[in-house]
Amino acid sequence: MLSALPKACCRSCSVQTIDATDRAILSILSREARIPMKSLAGRIGLSRSATAERVARLEKTGLIRGYRADIGQLEEGQIEAFLMVTLKRTPSLGVLDRLAGFSSVRRVSSVSGQLDLVVEVRVASINALNELRNDVAQLENVEDLTTSIVLRREIERS
C-alpha cells in the first residue's frame, strides 16, 4: 500500500520530497487516524513537536486531506450488494426508469466494458435480494445479471 504513495507532492508548485518517516506517518494515520501525537511520535522515533510539524506539513501539502470516523453498519439485517447488468442494447431508459422505481436501489452507474450498469442495492434479507434479482433479471432488455454481496466496506468516502 505504501508503494502507491507519490514520491513527491506539488500542491503549491513547490516540490516536497516524501521520505520514509513521512511514509510511516501516513501508514499509521491511515489505520489509526485518532492516534495521539505522543504515541505517533514514539512509534516513528521522533519528538512530539517534530512529529506535529511533519503532520502539519503533510496536511498543508494535501497528502493528508482529512480525518474521519469509520462508522460500521448501523442497521442490523441490512444487506448491500452490487447487481452487474448487461443489456441487450443501450441506451435503455426503460430499464433505468424501472430501476428507479425499486426502493432498495441506492445508485445506478453506467459503466464501460462488458457490463452496462452497476446497481447498488440495500435490502433487508437474502430473500429480498433474490426477489429483487428476479425482478431486475425479468426486465425487458436485461440480457445478463451477476450479483456480488458486500461483505465489508474497507474504505468509504463521501
N, C-alpha and C positions, 0 to 999 in steps of 0.2 A: 504494500500500500504506500509506503514511503517513497518508493521509486516513481510514483505517479506525481509527486510534488514537483513543482517547477524548480529549476536551478536558480532562477532569478525572477524578480518581480519588478515591473517598471510602471507602477500606477501613476506616479507623479513625474514620469520621464527621467528619473534618476534610478539607474540600475542598482538593485540591492542584492548582494550575494547571500544566499541561504546556506548556512553551514550546518554541521552535524548537530550542534546544540539546538539550533532553531528547529531542525527536523525532529529532534527528540521532544521539544516543547510541543510542536504541532501534533505529534503522535500521541502524547499523553493527553493533551487537551481535547483531541478528537474522541477519546474514550471517556475522559473524566473532566468535563467542562467546569465542574464546580470544585475542583481540587483547590485547596488553599494555596496561596502563593508560597508560603513557607514549605509546604510539602512538595510542591513542584520544584522549588529551588533545591531542596535536599535530594530529590531524585535525579536532577541533572547535574548536580555538583557545583552550583553557583550560589552566590549570596542572594538573599531575598530581593535586594534593590537591583542587582544586575539582572535577575530573572524578570522582575517587573518591567525594567527598561526594555528587555527583549520582547516581552509580550506586548508592550505598548507599541513598539516599532512594527511588530507583525500585524497588529490591528491597524496601524496607520497606513501601512503599505497595502492593506486589503487581503493579506493571506488569511488573517482571522477576520471573518465577516460578521461574527456574532456568536452568541451562546444561546442554547435553547434547552428546554425541558423535553425529554423524550418520553411522551406520555403513552402508556400502554392502552390497549383496547378498553374503553370504558364500559361497554355493554357486553355482558356475558351472552353467549349464544349467537353472536353475530359472526357470520362467515363472509369473508371478502374473497372475490375471485375475479379472474380475467377471462372473458369469453373472446376468443380469437376467431373472427368471422371472415370467411372467404365468400365473396359474392359471385353470382353468375355473370353479372355485368355491373359496371359502375358508370356514373354515379347511381345511387339508389335512394332517392329521397323518401320513397315509401317505407323502406326498412328503417331509415333514420327517424321518421315520424312515429313508427310503431315502437321503436326502442325508447323514444322519449316518453311514451305512454306507460312504461313499466316503472313503478315507483322505486324498485330496487336498483335501477340503473343509475349510477353516480356520474359516469363520464363516458363519452364515446369519442374515440380518436380515429381519424382516417390515417392510415399508415402506408408507407411504400413497401414494396416487396411482394412476397407471396400472399400475405394477408391483406385484407382491405380495411377491416375495422378491429380495434381493440376496445372492448366494452368492459368497463369496471363496474362491478356489482357488489351490493351488500344485501345479504339475505339472513333470515333467522335460523335456517337449518339446511342440512344436506337435502332433505326432501324438497324444500323451497327452491334450492339451487337446481335440482333435477327438473322441477316443473318449469322454471324459467328457461333452462336449457332447451327443453322440449318446445316451449312456446317460440323461442328465438329460431330454433332449427326449422320450424314449420313455416316461418315467414317466407312469402314469395320472394324469390331472388337470392335466398341464402343457399349457397352451394355446400359449404362445409363449416363445421363449428368444433373448436377444440377448447377445452376448459382447463385452467390452472387455478388451483385454490391457493390463496395467500396463506402461508404458514406463519410468517412473522415479517413485519416491516423492519428492515435493517437500518435504513436511512430514509427519512421523510422530511421534506422541506415544503414550506407553503409558498 
